[in-house]
Amino acid sequence: MDIALDKVCELILRAREVDMKDGPTDPDSGSNPIDDGSTDVLTTDGGDSTEEQIREFIAGLNDDERHDLVAITWIGRGDFDAADWGEALRTAREREQGPTADYLLGIPNVGDLLDEGLAALGRSCV
């Protein structure tokens, strides 16, 4: 892998933050949060910059690192086995279309898939 383990782990944490959030559920979000049961805590709004931080983080990676992320995700999803790392990486290079951040953020539970991919490759964020 060309990407450092700590970079993948950072992305996993941030992606899980985005995955945990849901769309707006409180139509009266200007009211008292305690009275509303704090429903706004796990909802997305215009002030949440986590997704933008992920996009900037991924955009700051070089091509090899971005391809590694896609290959790790595919291994975590079961599209490839860990033994097929070279093929997964080659396929990630060949299929690249548009921003990697768009692709990865469009995958449900991408943080979990990255974590599972790392585990299959014998690596861990723990």
Protein Blocks (a to p, Z undefined) as FASTA:
>chain_A
ZZdfklmmmmmmmmmmmmmpccdfbfblmbcfklnoommmmcccfklcklmmmmmmmmmp
cfklmmmmmmmmmmmnopacfklmmmmmmmmmmmggcjfklmmmmpghklmmmmmmmmmn
opafZZ
